[in-house]
Amino acid sequence: MSADRPPRAGRATGPMLVPSNAWRILNARTGGAISRSTFYRWLSSGQVYSVRVGHRLYIPWRVIEELIEQCLAGERIDR
């Protein structure tokens, strides 16, 4: 990337997690507040942002951090 071009803005920058690891981290940080089926339903409905690469699904780390903050604040996950 050249010095005169700004970095691309977007949610998909930074570390990416597979859904199973993202759900485990989310549960560990929120005290198990979200069931596995609910998390996967959010992914399939688009309520939680994810990136599909081929047949694999990835979730940006920043999205998981936002979910943790929302859960700990008691907010609903209606994106």
C-alpha positions in Angstrom: 0.0 0.0 0.0 1.4 3.4 -0.9 1.9 6.1 1.6 -0.5 8.5 -0.2 -3.5 6.2 0.0 -5.3 5.9 3.3 -6.1 2.4 4.6 -9.4 0.9 3.6 -12.1 1.5 6.2 -14.3 -1.4 7.1 -15.3 -3.8 9.7 -13.3 -6.7 8.3 -9.9 -5.4 9.3 -7.9 -7.1 12.0 -8.0 -10.6 13.4 -10.8 -12.9 12.2 -12.4 -15.8 14.2 -14.2 -18.9 13.1 -17.8 -19.0 14.6 -17.0 -21.7 17.2 -14.1 -19.7 18.7 -16.1 -16.5 18.5 -18.9 -18.1 20.4 -16.6 -19.5 23.1 -14.9 -16.1 23.6 -18.3 -14.4 23.8 -19.6 -16.9 26.4 -16.4 -16.7 28.5 -16.5 -12.9 28.6 -20.3 -12.6 29.2 -20.7 -15.5 31.7 -22.4 -17.9 29.3 -25.3 -15.5 28.5 -25.7 -16.6 24.8 -26.6 -20.1 23.6 -24.8 -21.6 20.7 -28.0 -21.9 18.6 -28.8 -18.2 19.2 -25.3 -17.1 18.1 -25.5 -19.2 14.9 -29.0 -17.9 14.3 -27.6 -14.3 14.5 -24.9 -15.3 12.0 -27.3 -16.8 9.5 -29.8 -13.9 9.8 -27.1 -11.3 9.4 -27.6 -9.7 12.9 -23.9 -10.4 13.5 -21.6 -9.3 10.8 -19.5 -12.1 9.2 -17.3 -12.6 6.1 -17.6 -15.7 3.9 -14.4 -16.8 2.3 -15.2 -19.8 0.1 -17.2 -22.2 2.3 -15.7 -20.8 5.6 -17.3 -18.1 7.7 -15.2 -15.6 9.7 -16.2 -13.0 12.3 -13.9 -9.9 12.8 -12.6 -9.6 16.3 -14.0 -6.1 16.6 -17.5 -7.4 16.1 -17.1 -9.8 19.0 -15.8 -7.0 21.2 -18.9 -5.0 20.3 -21.2 -7.9 21.1 -19.4 -8.4 24.5 -19.9 -4.7 25.3 -23.6 -4.8 24.3 -24.2 -8.0 26.4 -22.5 -6.6 29.5 -24.5 -3.4 29.1 -27.7 -5.3 28.9 -28.6 -4.1 25.4 -30.5 -6.2 22.9 -28.7 -7.5 19.9 -30.9 -6.0 17.2 -28.7 -4.9 14.4 
